[in-house]
Structure formats: C-alpha cells, structure tokens
Amino acid sequence: MKVEYGKTGTYFYLVGLILIGVFLPTSKFGLSVSQFYLLVLWFLVGLDMRSINRMFLDKPFFSRLFSRIVVSFNGIWNNIKTRFMDFASNKVAVVMVSMLMLHFVGLIYTSDFHYAFKDIRIKLPLLVFPLIISSMKPLSRKQFDTVIWFFISSVFFVTILGAVKFLKRDFVDVRELSVFVSHIRVSLCIVFSIFILGYYLIKRNYSYIVKIMIGFMIIWFLWQLMILESFIGVLIIAALCFVLILNFIYKSRNLIVKIASVVVVVVSLYAVAYIIHTIIYDYNHPQKVCVQQLDTHTKLGNPYVFDTIGYGVEDGRYVGLYLSKNEMLEAWNKRSDKKLTKESDDGYYSLVRYLTSKDLRKDAEGVSQLSVDDIRNIENGIANHNYIENPGFKTRIMRIMVAYNNYSKDRDANGSSVFQRVEFIKASLGIIKDNPIIGVGTGDIADAFANYYEETNSKLLPENRFRSHNQYLAITVAFGVVGLIVFLFSMFYPFFSDKKNRNYLYFVFLFIMALSMLTEDTLETQIGVTLFAFFNSFLVFAKNDEQTD
C-alpha cells in the first residue's frame, strides 16, 4: 500500500520529474542534483511534518531531545520501509533493477574495483528511478503531459542554440551543434520528441494553433537531425515509421487503405534506396575527362599535374586534376600561418580536397578564391566545404564514402567514427570468444580492450581505442551470454508483462533505445543511462490506470 501524501507532496514530486526532463538534454550536473532531490523527497514525502515540527518546537527544547529524535527517525524509517515494500512487491520494478544487479554480481570475478565502482556509480539511475517512481503515486494525465512538454521544450531550446551556431557557421564539426551534451544523446531526445509530438497531434484535443505549432516543431526537429548528420537518428525514424505503418496495415479492415499503405511503403523504400544509390554512384563515378584537352599550365605559367589515381575522388571529382603543387603551397603560405611545404605535411591533403570540393584549381588562383572562413576551415582540418556549408544526409554519406575508401586501402580507421566502430566490434567479438559464458567482470572491460588492441597490433591510435560502442556487445563482454540474456529480459519484460504497458509511447521509446544500442553503448554514459532509466520507469509507473494512451 503506497504512502499517502497530499497536494504539496505531489507538487514537489512533479517538480523533481520536470527537472529531470529539463536537464536530460542540457546538464549532467543538473541531472545529478535532480536525482538527489528526488531521493531526498522519496525519504520525506508522506511524513507528518507538522507533528514533527511541533515536537521539536516544544519547550524546553532539550527535554526528551533523544526521544524526539528517535521518534522522528522511526517515522522516516517506517516511511522508507513502506515505500521499499511497495517497490519490492512490484515485479516489473524489480526486474528493471536487475539490470544494475548484474553489475554487482560481476564484482565477484573482477580485478579492477576502481573501474567497477565508477561504472556502477554511473549506472545508479537504473536503481534510483524504478525504486522511486514505482513506489510513488501515479500522475494524472495533465501532470504526466506536463513532464513530457517540459522535456520537449528543453530539447527545442537546445536545438535553437545549435541552429544559431549553424547559421553563424561557428563550428568545426557538426557535433559541436549540440551545445551541452553529446550530439548522439540529443539526437535520441529529438527522435523521441518527434514521435511524441506526432502522437499528441493526432490524439490530443488541442486547438488548431497548438497543432500548427506542433507540426512546426516536428519539421524543425527533422531539420535538426539532418544538420546534425545523425545517421542513426534518421535510421531509427525510418525503421519506426515502417513498423508503425505495418501495424496500421495489419489492423486496418479497409482493403483499399491496406493496398494504398503498402504502395506508400514500397515507393518510399524504393525512393530512399534510389537516392542513396545515386549519391554513392555519383561520388564514385566522376565525369570522364580527356587530359589532352585540359589546360596544361597555370596563369602564372607553371605546369599542371593530372593524377586521376593517386589522389582519388571527392564529390564526384578527381582530386588530382589541375594540380600545381609548389604554386599552390606558395600561395597558401602567404595566406595562412599554418605553413605547408610538402605532401606529407599535416593539412596538405585537406587543402587539396577542400579546393576540389569548391571546384577550384590547385594553384595560386584557386587559393586566392578561398575566403577567410575557408582558410580557417582548412587550418582546422576540414577537408570539404560541404562539411560546414551543407551538412546533412548527403554530406554524411559522402563522409562515409571517403572513410570507406581510406579503410579499404590499409584498414586504417582512425579518421572515421563509422569504421572505428568496425574495429570496436572486432575487438568485442575477440574478447567474447575468450570469455563467452560470464564475461570478464564489471571492472575489467577497459583492460580487456586495451590488451586486445595491444595483442593484435591494432592500427587504432591510443586516443581512438574505445570499447564496443554497442550496448549488447558491451554487456556480453562484461557478463557473457548469461549476462546478455538477463539484460534483454530486464529490458523487454516490462513491455510484455502487462497489457497496459504495451502502449504507443512506451513501444516507441523501447524501439528507439533498442536500435540506438546497436551503434552506441548507451548505458555507459551518464546522459545515456539517465535517459533510458528515467523514461523506462516514467512511462511504466507514472501513468495511472485511467490513462489508456
């Protein structure tokens, strides 16, 4: 039986949930403070504070002081005991917490306890949120929606700041457009916000003005995903839309609607595949050139070199066309403090590629046409003006193609996050092969990866030798196949355990998290684990039985 508390207690509890929603895309420190606030509230809310105050205000103060303290602590203890019993009797909440308990079991056979306890500290939200939210009274629909809207508003605020940086071109990497936390976590928040807004647009009885605003926010968030070049975000949206449409087709009783929906799905898939194929084809198949018909000398009289093999292709253009190396470098050194004298210098290839991306010749005239911003971009290692001027889906694919061409030549993945992940997966599978059943333990993950990279003479630089970047592999590395089974059970059991949990919002959330974990070890960072733990508990326990969404 849940502890009773009035409107004041509900208000303070609601404030705590709102703070979590606000700080998820904005502040690690804010999240820590908010969780501590909720935990303290969990201890105190429901106590008869008036009687406790009267007890301590009675005169004389020191008379029976000890007994007063004992009575107060007994009240707090009984309050906690009641809440904990509520939690312990909730099978779903206990299963959720088993995800963290797995890490405590892993302490039995670990050797690096410093790393282990640091890892457990990061993952404490896996305990805090199921414990608190499952043992507190559910919210009304209005209160529930209030938390959701504060979360969406916070995400919107973050994207506005990112848009300002984008319009001012005040960034070197698109990841910098996420001002406060990782662009990957922000992308997940954006994706979740899009599907919440879409649902509210259809299901909530809002005014036309509000619905127009919701529609604008959906378009805005989609644009933000594009400029963030969030490949996984776009993939999740596409996959989730596909699943939702299939579900709609299955449930629809109108044959015409079913056929029309199937046609839409097929045409959409074909269109996406065609666009991707076109981008890749155009990238790899530059227009044929007849070298004999091209200018042989620069305007300054220096000869051009035409190399269609060694320099490769950039944006469907041969990088090695119209190359006058010495003239180009001399002109560059007059405009930049970052001096370049030979091909092996750091920045040489960025200069050549950048000029190619702007369709400029690699000579003095080409360098003279670079703007001050262009010079700064090249100095910062940016090799293509589209990375700054035109970030988006196409640019992201072109980045991947550059990385693929480099990786296919010498298996060097240092310049690409995509192909670094390939190396991380190889390392993970290698470690799992040696420790298949129970893994290496909670604290030995970092050492296991470090040893693998060293033993296999990995080409990854020390600063790029990371862990799995795949949550399922990360769990298997630490706890083996047994741990993976426990993890999957604790993740999906709440959805299947009760019909009321099989609702749209919770399904969407789990789908987003499950797919994101294929490319990210989401639970290994504070923002990631808090995002998962909070909404995993909030969407299950914070709704009352009257809410059927």
C-alpha positions, 0 to 999 in steps of 0.5 A: 500500500503506497504512502499517502501524501497530499497536494504539496507532496505531489507538487514537489514530486512533479517538480523533481520529474520536470527537472529531470526532463529539463536537464536530460538534454542540457546538464549532467550536473543538473541531472545529478542534483535532480536525482538527489532531490528526488531521493531526498523527497522519496525519504520525506514525502508522506511524513507528518511534518507538522507533528514533527515540527511541533515536537521539536518546537516544544519547550524546553527544547532539550527535554526528551531531545533523544526521544524526539529524535528517535521518534522522528527517525522511526517515522522516516524509517517506517516511511522508507520501509513502506515505500521499499515494500511497495517497490519490492512487491512490484515485479516489473520494478524489480526486474528493471533493477536487475539490470544494475544487479548484474553489475554487482554480481560481476564484482565477484570475478573482477580485478579492477574495483576502481573501474567497477565502482565508477561504472556502477556509480554511473549506472545508479539511475537504473536503481534510483528511478524504478525504486522511486517512481514505482513506489510513488503515486501515479500522475494524472494525465495533465501532470504526466503531459506536463513532464513530457512538454517540459522535456520537449521544450528543453530539447527545442531550446537546445536545438535553437542554440545549435541552429544559431551556431549553424547559421553563424557557421561557428563550428568545426564539426557538426557535433559541436551543434549540440551545445551541452551534451553529446550530439548522439544523446540529443539526437535520441531526445529529438527522435523521441520528441518527434514521435511524441509530438506526432502522437499528441497531434493526432490524439490530443484535443488541442486547438488548431494553433497548438497543432500548427505549432506542433507540426512546426516543431516536428519539421524543425526537429527533422531539420535538426537531425539532418544538420546534425548528420545523425545517421542513426537518428534518421535510421531509427525514424525510418525503421519506426515509421515502417513498423508503425505503418505495418501495424496500421496495415495489419489492423486496418479492415479497409482493403483499399487503405491496406493496398494504398499503405503498402504502395506508400511503403514500397515507393518510399523504400524504393525512393530512399534506396534510389537516392542513396544509390545515386549519391554513392554512384555519383561520388564514385563515378566522376565525369570522364575527362580527356587530359589532352584537352585540359589546360596544361599550365597555370596563369602564372605559367607553371605546369599542371599535374593530372593524377586521376589515381593517386589522389582519388575522388571527392564529390564526384571529382578527381582530386588530382586534376589541375594540380600545381603543387609548389604554386599552390603551397606558395600561395597558401603560405602567404595566406595562412600561418599554418605553413605547408611545404610538402605532401606529407605535411599535416593539412596538405591533403585537406587543402587539396580536397577542400579546393576540389570540393569548391571546384577550384584549381590547385594553384595560386588562383584557386587559393586566392578564391578561398575566403577567410572562413575557408582558410580557417576551415582548412587550418582546422582540418576540414577537408570539404566545404560541404562539411560546414556549408551543407551538412546533412544526409548527403554530406554524411554519406559522402563522409562515409564514402571517403572513410570507406575508401581510406579503410579499404586501402590499409584498414586504417580507421582512425579518421572515421567514427563509422569504421572505428566502430568496425574495429570496436566490434572486432575487438568485442567479438575477440574478447567474447570468444575468450570469455563467452559464458560470464564475461570478464567482470564489471571492472575489467572491460577497459583492460580487456580492450586495451590488451586486445588492441595491444595483442593484435597490433591494432592500427587504432591510435591510443586516443581512438581505442574505445570499447564496443560502442554497442550496448549488447556487445558491451554487456556480453563482454562484461557478463557473457551470454548469461549476462546478455540474456538477463539484460534483454529480459530486464529490458523487454519484460516490462513491455510484455508483462502487462497489457497496459504497458504495451502502449504507443509511447512506451513501444516507441521509446523501447524501439528507439533505445533498442536500435540506438544500442546497436551503434552506441553503448548507451548505458555507459554514459551518464546522459545515456543511462539517465535517459533510458532509466528515467523514461523506462520507469516514467512511462511504466509507473507514472501513468495511472490506470485511467490513462489508456494512451 
